[in-house]
Amino acid sequence: MKNDDKNIRIAIEMAKESKKKGNLPFGCILVNKDGEVVLKGENTINTDNDCLAHAEINLIRKASKIYNYSYLNSCSIYTSDEPCPMCTSAIYWSGIGKLVYGLSKKRYYEIVGRDNPNWVFEMPTRELLEKGGRKLEVIGPLLEEEVSILHLD
Ligand SMILES: [Zn+2]
């Protein structure tokens, strides 16, 4: 649990990096079974002009070029925020064995609002993953207050 907090805080740092560069404040990291951070991902939708460049997608694209499925299956992804349905699916297809997230999507939308329907896509990660054939361990929400700060302004 202590390590989970530590890793979520690294994902928060990645989210801050994204924000500094003019992107959305979302970040993630990939941690192997020995607890080592092997990859980091940040949101790049603005700087890459790519609406799909969510932090998790960016990380998984890199990861799947470097590592095989069974290695990824022994890894965990830590995300600052509960992943959207696209990223949840990408995590599923990647083979990554475990997901740990910070802020829940429910709390996220309570903070940023639901006024723009184009930005709302609420599907709880666990509900979506239940439809999959393989089972992933999902832990979260964690450190919601710390992640919330990213979305307050
Ligand atoms: Zn996403």
Boltz pocket constraint, residues with backbone or C-beta under 6 A from the ligand:
constraints:
  - pocket:
      binder: B
      contacts: [[A, 54], [A, 55], [A, 56], [A, 83], [A, 84], [A, 85], [A, 86], [A, 87], [A, 88]]
      max_distance: 6.0
